[in-house]
Amino acid sequence: MAESKSTPAAKSSLVFVFLVVLIDMLGFGIIVPVLPKLITSITGSSLSSAAVYAGWLAFAYAAMQFVFGPIVGNLSDHYGRRPVLLGALGGYAIAYILMGFAPSLFWLFVARIIAGVMGASFSTAYAYIADITPPEKRAQNFGLIGAAFGLGFIFGPAIGGILGEYGTRLPFFAAGFLAALNLLFGFFMLKESLPREKRRKFDIARANALVALRGLHGQNKVVIWYAAALTVWMTAHVVYPIIFAFYAMEAFGWSGLTVGLALACVGIGAAIVQGLLIRVLIPRIGERNAVIIGAISMAASTIVYVVAGPDQGWLIFIAIPMGALQGLFQPSINGLMSQAVSDETQGELQGAVASLQSIASVIGPPLFTAVFAAFTIAGTIYYLPGAPFGLAGIVSLFALAIFLRGYALHCTSGLVEPPPDAKTIID
């Protein structure tokens, strides 16, 4: 075990990286409630058509992350986590400000491309946590990233909804300011987590998702099953950030402020689950059961989105806590994956995972927004704004099936040490 994993400084660093991701997600959350209005004001299109544009904006962002995610992960293995995190934060600041000034859809795409190229802070944050955390505690500490995401969505959308009442573009400038503040904070407070003796030479041949995936496959097959489950899961999970605002405005006529408050409730649930419950539940029930609960939670909640009628917007506030336990899924799998590779390749692992998730983010937004448009556009045969959520629920159960196959291999193959709760599976 590295010395950094057992010193008091490691705990302080964990707090620092949590705050870095929190402020980053706060900026992202601010823009979500006002993005539909910005697109419709720029293009003059309907909400259904604007959703399709939003899907392609998300596609551009994810495509850039797919290309640059593993490059950033490998750079962090060579130069360290700190400079990579700071560079990503600076890119976010530029992208948000550019979105605030964007006079046309073209400039919105330029901004999202910049954010996709530079916004690889999450994979590096996961690697940072892996650097300073013992293997048996990584799943719980990975949950801090989800907690930061949740807290960002408690305050971010609410702030965005309030600021949006005073101007559609104001939240984007606020997000840019927060990203710049985050950069300043990280410059002075964030310490390097990867010792020089554990760094490796940057190899451009390994710095793409497909090569990294082949490398992991050569190491053991367990990681591939887990990575596939995460990819499918993220395809389903992307429905929330890309569709929720459009869905709520179309189905219930909600304002940006109401959307922001609803998303704040989503954030509260995610923060409670990933920041508190995950530390209690995973040691007691194990990663396997945590993943099962997470997938079922999401599938059950999506049913409510599908069946809620025009005058039943209140049902969404029932679906939100129902779906909160889905926050158990990703950190549990990440914890199992990190135990299956060496300390020296944690950055490569998380970079590859980020790119695989980017594949999901490339596929998901155009898919879900196309489904949304097909079921809401004028003259549609069957009007059902919640259709994308129904599809996402089905996909989440497919991800669970893939995970269970990988977990069984983890328990019985002998390729890597079985997880602590594997005895009941083997028996």
Secondary structure as GFF3:
##gff-version 3
##sequence-region A 1 427
A	DSSP	three_ten_helix	3	5	.	.	.	ID=ss1
A	DSSP	alpha_helix	8	31	.	.	.	ID=ss2
A	DSSP	three_ten_helix	32	34	.	.	.	ID=ss3
A	DSSP	alpha_helix	35	43	.	.	.	ID=ss4
A	DSSP	alpha_helix	47	79	.	.	.	ID=ss5
A	DSSP	alpha_helix	81	101	.	.	.	ID=ss6
A	DSSP	alpha_helix	105	118	.	.	.	ID=ss7
A	DSSP	alpha_helix	121	132	.	.	.	ID=ss8
A	DSSP	three_ten_helix	135	137	.	.	.	ID=ss9
A	DSSP	alpha_helix	138	164	.	.	.	ID=ss10
A	DSSP	alpha_helix	170	189	.	.	.	ID=ss11
A	DSSP	three_ten_helix	196	198	.	.	.	ID=ss12
A	DSSP	three_ten_helix	204	206	.	.	.	ID=ss13
A	DSSP	alpha_helix	209	219	.	.	.	ID=ss14
A	DSSP	alpha_helix	222	237	.	.	.	ID=ss15
A	DSSP	alpha_helix	239	252	.	.	.	ID=ss16
A	DSSP	alpha_helix	256	272	.	.	.	ID=ss17
A	DSSP	pi_helix	273	277	.	.	.	ID=ss18
A	DSSP	alpha_helix	278	307	.	.	.	ID=ss19
A	DSSP	three_ten_helix	313	315	.	.	.	ID=ss20
A	DSSP	alpha_helix	316	323	.	.	.	ID=ss21
A	DSSP	three_ten_helix	324	328	.	.	.	ID=ss22
A	DSSP	alpha_helix	329	338	.	.	.	ID=ss23
A	DSSP	three_ten_helix	343	345	.	.	.	ID=ss24
A	DSSP	alpha_helix	346	376	.	.	.	ID=ss25
A	DSSP	alpha_helix	387	412	.	.	.	ID=ss26
A	DSSP	three_ten_helix	420	422	.	.	.	ID=ss27
A	DSSP	alpha_helix	423	426	.	.	.	ID=ss28
###
